Every structure is written in structure tokens, then in C-alpha cells.
Amino acid sequence: MSDILDYCKGREARSFKPGQVMIEEGGQDGNLFVLIEGQVEVLRKDTQVSYIDEPGSIFGEMATLLDMPASATVKALSGVKAYVIDDAIQFLGANPEVALYVATLLARRLYYTTTYLVDLQQQAEGKREDLDLVDKILAQLVEKPEDARSVITHPLVIGVNP
């Protein structure tokens, strides 16, 4: 949301070099970042969970709002320029439009995370036959090559109901 950049005018903009860590997982600096330009990746336990390159994107909001350590590392993939807001709670309180945007962003993330969790639970309970079939195919591929051929000709794999 590039409109957020308008709310940041007059604030400190910092530059970050490729590979530079902007937020450290477990850190507690409490800064909110608004991307001006560049690309960053979000890593959780060294696994990339997001890629951000849209000007006006915000990160650091979860740790700020929950007053807890950062749940992920944010690292510059290219040269990055971002506003660094060290008085994040005051900033959000003074700019309800930005706070509403952040609330919407967090609600969207929660929705997709919950949907994913339900899918995983259904798979674990055997209620998602499409995912169970993928598991069966992968299990067969790990076995002997001659056993894997029987999976390829299985009626469900080629779309024919038994």
C-alpha cells in the first residue's frame, strides 16, 4: 500500500545493503519498517516464508503490537531503503488509516494460516483424499522401482474411478 509512504514523510529513511539483517528473529528492537524500495525476505528458522518488494509494505508489526521478540528475521536481498519507525505504537495511534491497514493485513494472514491448518488437520484425519493420494504416491516412489509402476497405472492416478 504505497499510500502508507505518505504517512511516513519526514521520518528517517535508512539504507540497507544486500544480505544485511534488518530484523533479527528473537530480537526486541521494536521498530516498524515501511519499505520504500528494494527486496527483502522473511525467514523463520532459516526458512524463507515471504518475499517483499512492494513499496509501502510494512514489517515488524507483529513484534511491535504484541510487545514480544520478533518471530522472524527480515533480510535485505538487494539494496533496500526503508523508513524505520521507532515509536511504532504512537505512529499507529496517530494514523488510524495505517493501523486499519495493519489490522487488515494481520487478519488476512490469520485467515490463510487457519485455512492451511484445517487442510493439514483434515489430511491427518484422512478426510482429504486428494492429499492422502499424494502421500501414497510419494510413499510408493520411495519403495522399489517396480512397485512405483503400479502407482502410475492406479485408476485414481489417471483419473478413473474404480
Buried (B, 14 or more C-beta within 10 A) or exposed (E): BEEBBEBBEEEEBEEBEEEBBBBBBEBEBBBBBBBBEBBBBBBEEEEEEBEBBEBBBBBBBBBBBEEEEBBBBBBBBEEBBBBBBEEBBEBBEEBEEBBEBBBEBEEEEEEEEEEEEEEEEBBEEEEBEEBBBEEBBEEBEEEEEEEBEEBEEBEBBEEEEE
